Amino acid sequence: TGIRTTTIFDPVTEDFTQVQDMARGRWYPSNVALADGSTMTFSGWLDSGGTNNAVEIYRLTTGWSPEAFAPFTPPLYPWLHLLPDGRVFQSGAQVSSHIFQPSTRTWTTDVARMNYPNERSYGSSVLLPLKPSEGYRARIMIMGGDNPATASAEIIDLSQPSPAWRNLPSMS
């Protein structure tokens, strides 16, 4: 089961300091640094069992925020990417992708659906380089996953008016 404990590592002193606990436990959550320097955590197995569908945001000055609940049950270790406009894109391992807006603590659900019909459990996701020459266009690539493993890969360009996952050539 998940634990609520939060620690911060200081690389200068090489010490861990325990800080305020989260509202509920998390085991296998994902974390992402936000544009303002805070940290967002999402998902994980609860201390009481079941999947935690709440977002919590940690700020050094105030600690953990109140929980903001997603209107869906996320996978464990969801793939989170900070977008140039400060929103967070969640791209897997489930078929449907979602966007979280930290400033309003709200979700836009079903932004796009993968072409691969199954969950990509154990797959990977990467935010491709944000280039000034391309207006910091956010593109995310997902690949592999499932059991047995798939060699498929997809990409989405979130700068498009109606973003959609597009198949890439299969991996070897």
ChimeraX attribute file (.defattr): number of C-alpha atoms within 10 A of each C-alpha:
attribute: neighborCount
match mode: 1-to-1
recipient: residues
	/A:1	13
	/A:2	19
	/A:3	17
	/A:4	14
	/A:5	14
	/A:6	14
	/A:7	12
	/A:8	11
	/A:9	11
	/A:10	10
	/A:11	8
	/A:12	6
	/A:13	7
	/A:14	7
	/A:15	11
	/A:16	12
	/A:17	9
	/A:18	11
	/A:19	13
	/A:20	13
	/A:21	14
	/A:22	20
	/A:23	15
	/A:24	18
	/A:25	21
	/A:26	26
	/A:27	19
	/A:28	18
	/A:29	21
	/A:30	17
	/A:31	19
	/A:32	17
	/A:33	16
	/A:34	18
	/A:35	15
	/A:36	8
	/A:37	11
	/A:38	15
	/A:39	16
	/A:40	20
	/A:41	19
	/A:42	29
	/A:43	26
	/A:44	27
	/A:45	22
	/A:46	20
	/A:47	16
	/A:48	13
	/A:49	13
	/A:50	14
	/A:51	22
	/A:52	26
	/A:53	21
	/A:54	20
	/A:55	20
	/A:56	24
	/A:57	23
	/A:58	20
	/A:59	14
	/A:60	11
	/A:61	7
	/A:62	9
	/A:63	15
	/A:64	21
	/A:65	14
	/A:66	13
	/A:67	16
	/A:68	17
	/A:69	16
	/A:70	20
	/A:71	12
	/A:72	11
	/A:73	14
	/A:74	22
	/A:75	22
	/A:76	22
	/A:77	19
	/A:78	23
	/A:79	26
	/A:80	24
	/A:81	22
	/A:82	18
	/A:83	20
	/A:84	13
	/A:85	10
	/A:86	15
	/A:87	18
	/A:88	23
	/A:89	24
	/A:90	22
	/A:91	27
	/A:92	26
	/A:93	27
	/A:94	21
	/A:95	16
	/A:96	16
	/A:97	20
	/A:98	20
	/A:99	21
	/A:100	20
	/A:101	14
	/A:102	18
	/A:103	8
	/A:104	8
	/A:105	15
	/A:106	15
	/A:107	20
	/A:108	13
	/A:109	15
	/A:110	11
	/A:111	17
	/A:112	18
	/A:113	18
	/A:114	24
	/A:115	15
	/A:116	19
	/A:117	9
	/A:118	14
	/A:119	18
	/A:120	24
	/A:121	18
	/A:122	14
	/A:123	19
	/A:124	17
	/A:125	22
	/A:126	15
	/A:127	18
	/A:128	13
	/A:129	11
	/A:130	14
	/A:131	10
	/A:132	8
	/A:133	7
	/A:134	8
	/A:135	10
	/A:136	14
	/A:137	18
	/A:138	22
	/A:139	18
	/A:140	20
	/A:141	19
	/A:142	24
	/A:143	21
	/A:144	23
	/A:145	19
	/A:146	15
	/A:147	12
	/A:148	7
	/A:149	12
	/A:150	16
	/A:151	14
	/A:152	18
	/A:153	23
	/A:154	20
	/A:155	21
	/A:156	20
	/A:157	17
	/A:158	18
	/A:159	12
	/A:160	11
	/A:161	7
	/A:162	9
	/A:163	15
	/A:164	18
	/A:165	20
	/A:166	15
	/A:167	16
	/A:168	13
	/A:169	9
	/A:170	12
	/A:171	10
	/A:172	5
